[in-house]
Amino acid sequence: MRTGRTVQRKGKKKGIFDVVGLGYTALDYLGIVPHLPERDRKLELKRFLIQGGGPTATAMVTVRRLGLSSAYIGKVGDDGFGKRMIEELAAEGVDTAGVLVEPGADSQFAFIMVDETTADRTILWTRGSVSGIRADEVDTHLITSARALLIDDLEPEAAAVAARTARGKGIPVLIDAGSLRSGVRELLPLCDYIVASEVFAAQIAGGIDVSEALERLYSFGPKAVVVTRGRAGCVAFDGTDTIEAEGFTVEAVDTTGAGDVFHGAFLFAVLQGWNLYEMCVFANAVAALKCRRLGGRAGIPDITEALVFLEERVPRLSFDCTDGDA
Amino acid sequence: MRTGRTVQRKGKKKGIFDVVGLGYTALDYLGIVPHLPERDRKLELKRFLIQGGGPTATAMVTVRRLGLSSAYIGKVGDDGFGKRMIEELAAEGVDTAGVLVEPGADSQFAFIMVDETTADRTILWTRGSVSGIRADEVDTHLITSARALLIDDLEPEAAAVAARTARGKGIPVLIDAGSLRSGVRELLPLCDYIVASEVFAAQIAGGIDVSEALERLYSFGPKAVVVTRGRAGCVAFDGTDTIEAEGFTVEAVDTTGAGDVFHGAFLFAVLQGWNLYEMCVFANAVAALKCRRLGGRAGIPDITEALVFLEERVPRLSFDCTDGDA
């Protein structure tokens, strides 16, 4: 098992990133609760924490923690929240030159109630008054510098431009499909990997039959599709085989961002050239490890920790991190 | 009806305040929701607003809006939240010289889900890491400068010192009794007015019988006790008569802080020398008017607006604002 090489790759080529992500970010306010509050009552939080979050931004932090370089493209307001989001990404080593700051806009925010017993997270969120990233605002040079692209379902106009740009250069595109919002269906034919939530799978298949959803998603033309299932892990389909990869059990404190971390880890795995099953197992492991701490990002492991965990839990599999050595 | 005089009183005597409040403040993050969120799901807020809140701090804003002078004594962290809380109070004209700023502490915070249909507010709150106000931190000179004192149930140690100090000078003390926390029962014998929530009333009486609660509260020796009942108004007892004052119906957007505003308005009424029924009706009216806007403070009326509303709704009553003219 070689773990050091990808880490050495950091920043070797200026302006060239292993992964670029275009999508949503938010400032998360997280509180641990004994239970969800009763209507019209007051409930005291047991713990409280502020941390950057959002699907694509957290995935870019994941890529970086695992030892590859990443850049985030998004839009925030010019308020304290926006400033803090950018600072936290920069502190993680995620490139933020592509972050647009909208004058006068209130940034994206989420309040997250984390169940003390189950580690479930219940999220209340707002885009604030930040506008969507317009097609003409997308830095296509940044995207063509990447070896892989992540998009999500919250910036469909810009994501379409980014995905087409990446595809034109043969750069693999992964979509984090969380909810079937307006404009998202049109993104699916532009993607090499469709990683859908169970909610999205049910929306696209018109029901909760996962096999049906996998086939429906596969009909859009990707290399592979995945449906994530929280603690249960994920199920994937490559047009021939359906692969089930069970989730890992950890001492979970907070499941916030587990899906976002899964997407970042999955893209890391794509760049290692692993097979679909290995990608799923690896992403499940990194997502599970994240859940040990409060907040979407605090618990994200580095590559060494992830590989040690995998060696312990699935010794029969070997995860060689050869990416970047060719 | 004379409405101008109390307003002219503002700031006439430097360092002397009509009302001093010692207790809790918080920064409120408010979001309008179509319903409470389902467990482990995401729900997008319909509107989002940041505004200062907290029982005693909002009551002091109320006193000020109604045209009397007020000072707030509390403790916040030396973070952005604390700074914002102080700035908002100062912008309202509430004296903040008595606010303690604790180095390194995270300030009090609340996330409030406001039901779009019912205007009910469901509150998640945290003290952050701010410590309670210690007995030796209480500025007793500020308290003896006041004509009335408000305390709440969240700073019992300091509230006891403040209440004893006020009583020693014959200054009336009102307690906002929201929940029967540790140390709160000991405050009750120090108060001239006990204004209790229905929750507190049930806790003190061991059940939901309001008459029983009124008598039990009255046994602590105040001039009068009140139990507030949200939209239904309030019920009061002066040792002889039980007085019911129905709530007023308004186009309610958000009931957050209605109780806090009630306490501020009630103390304003105490200083006018009105009878108990008039105090209750006036406080009900001011609290109802508050509910027209999102946030604990945005909708608080000035005295003119309150009196116009009362003249329209209860023309048989006359509210003369003669305070300060003696």
Interface residues (C-beta under 8 A of the other chain):
Chain A: Y29 G31 V33 L36 P37 E38 R39 D40 R41 K42 L43 E44 L45 R47 F48 G80 D106 F109 F111 M113 D115 D120 R121 T122 I123 L124 W125 T126 R127 G128 S179 T255
Chain B: Y29 G31 V33 L36 P37 E38 R39 D40 R41 K42 L43 E44 L45 R47 F48 G80 D106 F109 F111 M113 D115 D120 R121 T122 I123 L124 W125 T126 R127 G128 S179 T255
